[in-house]
Amino acid sequence: MALIIDIETISWFKDEEHKQLVLKERQNKTLKDPDKIAENHKKIINEAALSPYTGQLTVIGMKYTDKSESFIYTLGYTDPVDSYVNGFPTERELLIAVWASIAKAIDNGERLVTFNGKSFDLPFLFIRSLINNINAGLDYMGLIHPYNHDLHLDIKSLFDKGSLKEIAYALDCKTDNEIDGSELPELWKSDPAKVVEKNKSDLIQTEKIYERVKGWIPQRLQMYSSSKMDSII
């Protein structure tokens, strides 16, 4: 059994000073035209969601490969119908709940499975945890080690090129959800339910691809411990 994980994020700034600092550091300094500078600033703000220093978690989806349901933790949104979608009032509480779920999976000898998780999802969770003063007590370097496929298999590392959507299409593992990832930050403001559905779709696609490749990368019988999880602060 494995635990599939996928995250969604939105742009976030501590305050106006932080926002201006980011714009100054990331702006295209060759631009002189005011309209092009303004366009560049808009692009920076939109892409800020991709960095844990300027992005905040909105949705963290988890799905066990032996269960049909997806467990979705969000920042403030609870689905009135789907009891598996639970909102948390703060990002800190959201992170604590997610790390507890990850620790439980590790203690049960389950493999974590992501798509680009060693480069994006796990580093994002880690840095946002530091910002929120959380110590999950897990072996972070083990979680992102490029050759440790027993603890965490990042499916993207198995493919030379391609997005999740491209690979899922090629392997006939695609879902019907057509929302583009670039739309998610704005959708979160207007219709968070659609962001949740997109997250569920990505979890299912990742799971389908995992089922196709897992025979090539069997998990060695090895137990890991998250003994420090009770020390989360």
Phi, psi and omega per residue, in radians:
M1 nan 2.638 -3.141
A2 -2.426 2.807 3.093
L3 -1.974 1.999 3.103
I4 -1.479 2.376 -3.115
I5 -2.284 2.432 3.061
D6 -2.618 2.489 -3.109
I7 -2.135 2.743 3.004
E8 -2.225 2.597 -3.056
T9 -2.399 2.922 3.112
I10 -2.458 2.721 3.117
S11 -1.097 2.493 -3.074
W12 -2.609 2.348 3.056
F13 -2.314 2.419 -3.135
K14 -1.059 -0.708 -3.125
D15 -2.888 -3.101 -3.114
E16 -1.125 -0.622 3.112
E17 -1.078 -0.737 3.098
H18 -1.087 -0.759 3.141
K19 -1.070 -0.785 -3.130
Q20 -1.168 -0.615 3.096
L21 -1.098 -0.785 -3.137
V22 -1.111 -0.770 3.122
L23 -1.059 -0.702 3.140
K24 -1.175 -0.751 -3.083
E25 -1.257 -0.567 -3.005
R26 -1.825 -0.108 -3.070
Q27 -1.213 2.679 3.066
N28 -1.345 1.824 -3.012
K29 -1.323 -0.071 3.097
T30 -1.489 -0.234 -3.103
L31 -1.351 2.443 3.119
K32 -2.119 -0.530 -3.112
D33 -1.225 2.203 -3.094
P34 -0.985 -0.655 -3.135
D35 -1.176 -0.698 3.133
K36 -1.237 -0.582 3.072
I37 -1.140 -0.753 3.122
A38 -1.106 -0.690 3.104
E39 -1.138 -0.686 3.108
N40 -1.137 -0.694 3.111
H41 -1.114 -0.706 3.116
K42 -1.092 -0.722 3.122
K43 -1.104 -0.716 3.130
I44 -1.091 -0.769 -3.116
I45 -1.139 -0.726 3.129
N46 -1.130 -0.693 -3.093
E47 -1.439 -0.112 3.132
A48 -1.069 -0.433 -3.141
A49 -1.099 -0.344 -3.087
L50 -1.490 -0.115 3.127
S51 -1.959 2.316 3.127
P52 -1.164 -0.271 3.108
Y53 -1.410 -0.386 -3.115
T54 -2.304 0.298 3.131
G55 -2.287 2.696 -3.134
Q56 -2.220 2.537 3.114
L57 -1.247 2.364 3.062
T58 -2.017 -0.695 -3.115
V59 -2.412 2.343 3.005
I60 -2.231 1.991 -3.112
G61 -1.775 2.464 3.099
M62 -2.390 2.439 -3.141
K63 -2.542 2.150 3.040
Y64 -1.372 2.418 -3.056
T65 -1.190 -0.268 3.122
D66 -1.750 0.185 -3.138
K67 -2.213 2.615 -3.134
S68 -1.467 -0.429 -3.071
E69 -1.468 2.630 2.978
S70 -1.836 2.411 3.096
F71 -1.749 2.002 -3.031
I72 -1.976 2.122 3.051
Y73 -1.865 2.302 -3.083
T74 -2.269 2.921 3.044
L75 -1.593 1.555 2.995
G76 1.578 -0.127 -3.108
Y77 -1.898 2.183 3.060
T78 -2.106 2.209 -3.129
D79 -1.259 2.211 -3.113
P80 -1.185 -0.288 -3.101
V81 -1.908 -0.789 -3.079
D82 -1.526 1.886 -3.088
S83 -1.249 -0.176 3.126
Y84 -1.530 -0.018 3.076
V85 -1.843 1.910 -3.046
N86 -2.122 2.309 -3.138
G87 -1.706 2.575 3.079
F88 -2.099 2.447 -3.048
P89 -1.164 -0.460 -3.123
T90 -2.324 2.743 3.089
E91 -1.121 -0.593 -3.137
R92 -1.069 -0.816 3.126
E93 -1.152 -0.631 3.081
L94 -1.067 -0.814 -3.130
L95 -1.127 -0.745 3.139
I96 -1.049 -0.738 3.138
A97 -1.140 -0.692 -3.122
V98 -1.200 -0.785 3.124
W99 -1.085 -0.608 3.100
A100 -1.118 -0.689 3.115
S101 -1.182 -0.702 3.115
I102 -1.125 -0.759 3.137
A103 -1.075 -0.703 3.129
K104 -1.093 -0.738 3.132
A105 -1.109 -0.753 3.136
I106 -1.107 -0.754 3.137
D107 -1.081 -0.510 3.132
N108 -1.518 0.106 3.112
G109 1.321 0.340 -3.115
E110 -1.557 2.516 3.136
R111 -1.466 2.404 2.996
L112 -1.462 2.422 3.134
V113 -2.282 2.275 3.135
T114 -2.434 3.017 2.927
F115 -2.065 1.905 -3.065
N116 1.223 0.417 -3.075
G117 -1.237 -0.489 -3.136
K118 -1.347 -0.375 3.124
S119 -1.756 -0.468 -3.065
F120 -2.140 -1.137 -2.970
D121 -1.041 -0.938 -3.089
L122 -1.180 -0.787 3.053
P123 -1.035 -0.635 3.113
F124 -1.123 -0.823 3.112
L125 -1.054 -0.727 -3.109
F126 -1.109 -0.885 -3.084
I127 -1.215 -0.658 3.078
R128 -1.140 -0.544 3.076
S129 -1.169 -0.724 3.083
L130 -1.071 -0.762 3.137
I131 -1.092 -0.600 3.137
N132 -1.611 0.185 3.079
N133 1.009 0.876 3.117
I134 -2.015 2.340 3.006
N135 -2.021 1.838 -3.085
A136 -1.347 -0.274 3.097
G137 1.208 0.383 3.137
L138 -1.799 2.830 3.099
D139 -1.383 1.485 -3.074
Y140 -1.057 -0.774 -3.126
M141 -1.109 -0.571 3.053
G142 -1.166 -0.638 -3.125
L143 -1.170 -0.546 -3.095
I144 -1.878 0.090 -3.134
H145 -1.070 2.230 -3.034
P146 -1.093 -0.394 -3.085
Y147 -1.931 0.100 3.087
N148 -1.656 1.547 -3.119
H149 -1.600 -0.124 3.126
D150 -1.325 -0.766 -3.132
L151 -1.383 -0.733 -3.075
H152 -2.585 2.017 3.083
L153 -1.771 1.996 3.049
D154 -1.635 1.865 -3.037
I155 -1.064 -0.572 -3.118
K156 -1.019 -0.546 -3.105
S157 -1.172 -0.256 -3.127
L158 -1.489 -0.250 -3.060
F159 -2.015 2.407 -3.102
D160 -1.125 -0.766 -3.116
K161 -2.544 2.983 3.020
G162 1.972 2.471 3.047
S163 -1.430 2.983 3.091
L164 -1.019 -0.742 -3.114
K165 -1.126 -0.740 -3.134
E166 -1.127 -0.819 -3.101
I167 -1.163 -0.726 3.121
A168 -1.083 -0.678 3.132
Y169 -1.153 -0.797 -3.114
A170 -1.086 -0.615 -3.103
L171 -1.638 0.123 -3.115
D172 1.038 0.732 3.131
C173 -2.042 0.253 -3.023
K174 -1.328 2.818 3.039
T175 -1.965 3.118 -3.089
D176 -1.514 -0.104 -3.106
N177 -1.274 2.128 -3.062
E178 -1.875 0.158 -3.131
I179 -1.178 2.303 3.111
D180 -1.453 2.489 -3.099
G181 -1.031 -0.522 -3.135
S182 -1.173 -0.310 -3.130
E183 -1.461 -0.263 -2.946
L184 -1.118 -0.733 -3.140
P185 -1.007 -0.740 3.121
E186 -1.271 -0.650 3.128
L187 -1.094 -0.586 -3.130
W188 -1.045 -0.577 -3.132
K189 -1.302 -0.577 -3.033
S190 -1.807 -0.602 -3.061
D191 -2.631 1.340 -3.088
P192 -1.036 -0.441 3.137
A193 -1.071 -0.603 3.128
K194 -1.223 -0.571 3.082
V195 -1.168 -0.712 3.092
V196 -1.078 -0.754 -3.139
E197 -1.135 -0.659 3.090
K198 -1.121 -0.712 3.122
N199 -1.101 -0.766 3.104
K200 -1.056 -0.708 3.134
S201 -1.088 -0.753 3.126
D202 -1.151 -0.645 3.082
L203 -1.073 -0.763 -3.114
I204 -1.166 -0.747 3.117
Q205 -1.093 -0.754 3.124
T206 -1.085 -0.726 3.122
E207 -1.102 -0.752 -3.126
K208 -1.099 -0.728 3.111
I209 -1.156 -0.716 3.119
Y210 -1.031 -0.738 3.139
E211 -1.079 -0.520 3.129
R212 -1.350 -0.545 -3.013
V213 -1.800 -0.264 -2.963
K214 -1.092 -0.485 3.114
G215 -1.163 -0.397 3.109
W216 -1.437 -0.382 -3.109
I217 -2.318 1.273 -3.106
P218 -1.134 2.543 3.100
Q219 -1.435 2.114 3.102
R220 -1.200 2.569 -3.118
L221 -1.224 1.755 -3.077
Q222 -2.640 2.275 -3.133
M223 -1.782 2.381 3.069
Y224 -1.954 2.736 -3.113
S225 -2.152 2.454 3.043
S226 -1.994 0.901 -2.976
S227 -1.057 -0.340 -3.092
K228 -1.603 -0.009 -3.073
M229 -1.029 -0.461 3.133
D230 -1.261 -0.082 -3.134
S231 -1.747 0.181 3.115
I232 -0.977 2.341 3.106
I233 -2.235 nan nan
